[in-house]
């Protein structure tokens, strides 16, 4: 008698996947932007709420954890801008999305050598994840820091702000060109219950945002992130009103055409399907620096760059600082420093893919390392 094998039991849905399926079944497909927001930020099951994604044991590694030199140079860059603005006191020193707190650790250590800088600084970390806030509070337990979940609760005043790998994780809409115009890419359910992409009618606000791309050929994909533009505008409004400077560092480009499909998911430092396990993988899209640059100029800041991260760091002296550390390093430390320098600056690593966009008050001198603005504030 033939023996039948038992069917493989179906693995229960992950909590967020179950919630998504229930929502789609009840209300219909959701935009990619909503899918990203739920996957990353759901208060109970979102990616950033449920895990520490950073470092070798996580899903990705950011620049501050690659080399201490990154945070040190950012700190001295901000301190130089503070000096050139007349040393305002007090001022708001803000980091968005501070990860494990490593950038701020290195920044504070480097700027202890700048007379008056830390005495004048009110330090604020903007972090939506309660889990990561707890990690940051342990790492920075000796520093007088205030935590916020939103930028708008940071007090007013002169602003020095850093946002490293923050904008790429903000919700992004995707539009696909067809014979009738632009349609919005949605996440829906297949007949057998799996998530899949589909197309639906694009709302007027998104169609207005891409009207200059009318010549795009059928099949073209472009991305629009009102959340990114709103954040860039909010930062610029503070800088334009109170003075200061900001650096937005992320992977992307200045794009004047359809961006293409840049949605990606990463788990364990490897690319994965973004639809298979929402809430357990990192989701990002490349930053369109042109759109956030124009939003910042409308908000009241002059816009500088973007420039490649490698170029920016070399201008600030990354090679000189690394060489100084190498003189005091043992073999293992030296190996990490050399590898870090390569990863941060080489064109085959992060040096070209990542860019730096600087925002500066129109009444103050250009940011260190930059000359003329690429866009001027429309509120001069």
C-alpha positions in Angstrom: 0.0 0.0 0.0 1.4 3.4 -0.9 2.2 5.7 1.9 1.1 9.2 1.5 3.4 11.9 2.9 1.8 14.3 5.3 1.3 17.8 3.9 3.8 20.4 5.2 2.0 22.5 7.8 1.6 26.1 6.8 3.5 28.5 8.9 1.3 30.9 10.7 1.3 34.5 9.4 3.6 37.0 11.1 1.5 39.4 13.2 1.9 42.4 10.9 1.3 40.3 7.8 -1.9 39.1 9.3 -3.0 42.6 10.1 -2.1 43.8 6.5 -4.1 40.9 5.0 -7.1 41.7 7.2 -6.9 45.4 6.3 -6.6 44.8 2.5 -9.4 42.2 2.6 -11.7 44.8 4.4 -10.7 48.0 2.7 -8.9 47.1 -0.5 -5.3 47.5 -1.7 -3.0 49.9 0.1 -0.4 52.3 -1.5 3.3 51.3 -1.3 3.8 54.3 1.0 1.2 53.0 3.5 2.7 49.5 3.3 6.2 51.0 4.1 4.8 53.0 7.0 3.0 50.0 8.6 5.9 47.7 8.0 8.4 50.0 9.6 6.4 51.9 12.2 3.5 49.9 13.4 3.4 50.6 17.2 3.4 46.9 18.1 4.8 45.0 15.2 6.7 47.5 13.1 10.3 46.8 12.1 11.9 49.6 14.1 9.6 49.0 17.1 10.5 45.4 17.5 14.2 45.0 17.0 17.7 46.6 16.9 18.5 46.4 13.2 22.0 47.8 13.3 25.5 46.3 13.1 27.0 43.0 12.1 24.3 41.0 14.1 21.5 43.1 12.6 20.4 43.8 9.1 22.5 46.7 8.0 25.4 48.9 9.2 25.4 52.7 9.0 28.4 55.0 8.6 28.8 55.9 12.3 29.3 52.2 13.2 31.8 51.7 10.4 34.3 54.3 11.7 34.4 56.7 14.6 35.9 59.3 12.2 32.5 59.8 10.6 30.8 61.2 13.7 33.9 63.1 14.7 34.1 65.0 11.4 30.3 65.7 11.4 30.7 67.1 14.9 33.6 69.4 14.0 31.8 70.4 10.8 28.8 71.5 12.8 31.0 73.3 15.4 32.8 75.2 12.6 29.4 76.4 11.3 28.4 77.4 14.8 31.5 79.5 15.2 31.0 81.2 11.8 27.4 82.1 12.8 28.7 84.0 15.8 28.5 81.2 18.4 24.8 81.5 19.2 23.8 80.4 22.7 21.8 78.5 23.4 21.2 76.5 20.2 19.4 73.2 19.5 21.7 70.3 18.5 19.5 67.7 16.9 19.9 64.3 15.4 17.1 62.5 13.6 17.0 58.7 13.7 20.1 58.3 15.9 20.3 54.5 15.7 22.4 53.2 18.6 23.7 56.6 19.4 27.1 56.1 18.0 27.2 59.2 15.8 26.3 61.4 18.8 28.9 59.7 21.0 31.6 60.5 18.5 30.3 64.0 17.8 30.3 64.9 21.5 33.8 63.5 22.1 35.2 65.5 19.1 33.5 68.8 20.0 34.7 68.8 23.6 37.8 70.5 22.1 35.7 73.4 20.7 35.4 76.0 23.5 31.8 76.9 24.4 30.2 74.6 21.9 28.8 71.9 24.2 28.0 74.5 26.9 25.7 76.3 24.4 24.1 73.1 23.0 20.7 71.8 24.0 20.9 68.2 22.7 17.8 66.5 21.3 17.4 63.1 19.7 14.3 62.4 17.6 13.5 58.7 17.7 10.1 57.1 17.0 11.2 53.6 18.3 10.8 53.1 22.1 13.2 50.1 21.8 15.9 52.2 20.2 15.3 55.1 22.6 16.2 52.6 25.4 19.4 51.6 23.6 20.4 55.2 23.1 19.7 56.2 26.7 22.1 53.5 27.9 24.8 54.5 25.3 24.5 58.2 26.1 23.7 58.0 29.9 26.3 60.7 30.8 25.0 63.3 28.4 22.1 65.8 29.1 19.8 64.8 26.3 16.1 65.2 25.6 14.3 62.6 23.5 11.4 63.3 21.1 9.2 61.3 18.8 8.8 64.2 16.4 10.8 67.1 15.3 8.0 69.6 16.0 8.4 69.1 19.8 12.0 70.2 19.7 12.1 73.8 21.1 12.7 76.7 18.7 16.0 78.5 18.3 19.2 78.3 16.2 19.4 74.7 14.9 22.3 72.4 14.0 20.8 69.1 12.7 22.1 65.9 11.3 19.9 63.3 9.6 22.0 60.2 8.5 20.0 57.5 6.7 16.7 58.8 7.8 15.0 60.0 4.6 15.4 56.7 2.8 13.0 55.0 5.3 10.2 57.6 5.0 7.1 56.4 3.2 7.3 56.6 -0.6 4.5 56.4 -3.2 5.3 54.6 -6.5 3.7 55.6 -9.8 3.7 53.5 -13.0 3.2 55.0 -16.4 0.7 53.3 -18.7 -1.1 54.2 -21.9 -3.6 56.4 -20.0 -1.1 58.2 -17.7 0.2 57.5 -14.3 -1.3 54.8 -12.0 -0.3 54.2 -8.4 1.4 51.0 -7.4 -0.6 49.3 -4.6 -0.1 46.2 -2.4 -3.0 43.7 -2.7 -3.8 40.1 -2.1 -3.6 37.3 -4.6 -6.3 34.7 -4.8 -4.3 32.3 -2.5 -3.7 35.0 0.1 -0.2 36.2 -0.7 0.7 39.9 -1.0 1.3 41.2 -4.5 1.6 44.4 -6.3 -1.2 45.9 -8.4 -2.2 49.2 -9.9 -4.9 51.7 -9.0 -6.0 55.3 -9.7 -3.4 57.8 -8.5 -4.7 60.7 -6.4 -4.5 64.2 -7.8 -1.8 65.4 -5.4 0.5 62.7 -6.8 -0.4 63.4 -10.4 0.4 67.0 -9.8 3.8 66.1 -8.4 4.8 64.2 -11.5 3.2 66.4 -14.2 6.7 67.4 -15.5 7.3 63.7 -16.3 4.6 63.6 -19.0 7.1 62.4 -21.6 8.0 59.2 -19.7 7.4 56.1 -21.7 4.9 53.4 -20.8 6.3 51.1 -18.1 8.3 53.9 -16.4 8.2 54.0 -12.6 8.8 57.0 -10.5 8.6 57.7 -6.7 7.2 60.6 -4.7 7.5 61.0 -1.0 5.4 63.8 0.5 6.7 62.8 3.9 10.3 63.5 2.9 9.4 66.8 1.4 7.4 67.8 4.5 10.3 67.0 6.8 12.8 68.9 4.6 10.5 71.9 4.6 10.1 71.8 8.3 13.8 71.7 8.9 14.3 74.5 6.5 11.6 76.7 8.1 13.4 76.5 11.4 16.8 77.3 9.8 15.3 80.2 7.8 13.6 81.7 10.9 16.2 81.1 13.6 19.5 80.4 11.8 21.6 77.3 11.7 22.5 74.4 9.4 21.5 70.9 8.6 23.1 67.9 6.8 20.9 65.2 5.2 23.1 62.2 4.3 21.5 59.3 2.5 21.8 57.1 -0.6 20.2 58.6 -3.8 20.7 61.2 -6.4 19.5 64.5 -7.9 16.9 63.2 -10.3 15.1 65.2 -13.1 13.4 62.2 -14.7 11.5 59.2 -13.6 13.4 57.6 -10.7 12.6 54.0 -11.5 11.6 51.4 -8.9 14.1 51.7 -6.0 12.1 49.9 -3.3 14.3 47.4 -1.6 14.2 45.2 1.5 17.2 43.9 3.5 17.5 41.2 6.1 20.8 40.0 7.5 22.7 42.3 5.2 21.1 40.5 2.2 18.4 41.7 -0.2 15.0 40.0 0.2 11.5 40.3 -1.3 9.9 43.3 0.3 6.4 41.6 0.4 7.3 38.3 2.1 7.7 39.2 5.7 6.6 42.8 6.5 7.7 44.0 9.9 10.8 41.8 10.0 12.8 43.4 7.1 14.2 46.9 6.5 12.4 48.8 3.7 13.9 51.8 1.9 13.8 53.7 -1.3 16.5 55.9 -2.8 16.3 59.6 -1.9 15.4 62.0 -4.7 17.5 65.0 -3.5 16.0 67.3 -6.1 12.5 67.0 -4.5 13.7 67.5 -1.0 16.1 70.3 -2.1 13.2 72.2 -3.7 11.0 71.6 -0.6 13.8 73.0 1.6 14.3 76.1 -0.6 10.5 76.8 -0.3 10.8 76.4 3.5 13.4 79.1 3.8 16.9 77.6 3.6 19.6 77.9 1.0 20.4 74.4 -0.4 24.0 73.2 -1.0 24.9 70.0 -2.9 24.3 67.2 -2.9 27.9 66.1 -3.1 29.1 62.5 -2.8 29.8 61.3 0.7 33.4 60.4 -0.2 34.1 63.9 -1.5 32.5 65.5 1.5 34.5 63.5 4.0 37.8 64.0 2.2 37.1 67.8 2.3 36.6 67.5 6.0 39.9 65.6 6.4 38.9 62.0 6.8 42.2 60.7 5.5 44.2 63.0 7.9 42.1 62.0 10.9 42.3 58.3 10.0 46.1 58.5 9.6 46.4 60.1 13.1 44.4 57.2 14.6 46.4 54.7 12.8 49.6 56.0 14.5 48.1 54.9 17.8 46.3 51.7 16.7 47.1 48.1 17.1 47.0 45.7 14.2 43.3 44.8 14.6 42.3 48.5 15.1 44.3 49.5 12.1 42.6 47.0 10.0 39.2 48.3 11.0 40.2 51.9 10.4 41.5 51.2 6.9 38.4 49.2 6.0 36.2 51.9 7.4 38.0 54.6 5.4 37.5 52.5 2.2 33.8 51.8 2.9 32.9 55.4 3.7 34.8 57.1 0.8 35.4 54.7 -2.1 33.2 54.9 -5.2 32.7 51.2 -5.2 31.3 51.3 -1.6 29.4 54.2 0.0 31.5 57.0 -1.4 29.4 57.7 -4.5 26.1 56.1 -3.7 25.6 58.2 -0.6 25.2 62.0 -0.9 25.3 65.0 1.5 22.8 67.8 1.1 23.4 70.8 3.3 20.8 73.4 4.4 21.9 76.8 5.6 20.3 80.1 6.7 20.4 82.6 3.8 21.8 85.2 6.2 24.8 83.1 7.2 28.0 82.0 5.4 28.0 78.8 3.3 28.5 75.5 5.1 32.1 74.5 5.5 33.2 72.6 2.4 30.6 74.2 0.1 30.6 77.2 -2.1 27.6 78.6 -3.9 24.1 77.1 -3.2 22.5 74.9 -5.8 19.1 76.4 -4.8 18.4 79.6 -3.0 15.7 80.1 -0.5 12.5 81.5 -2.0 11.9 83.4 1.2 14.9 85.7 1.1 
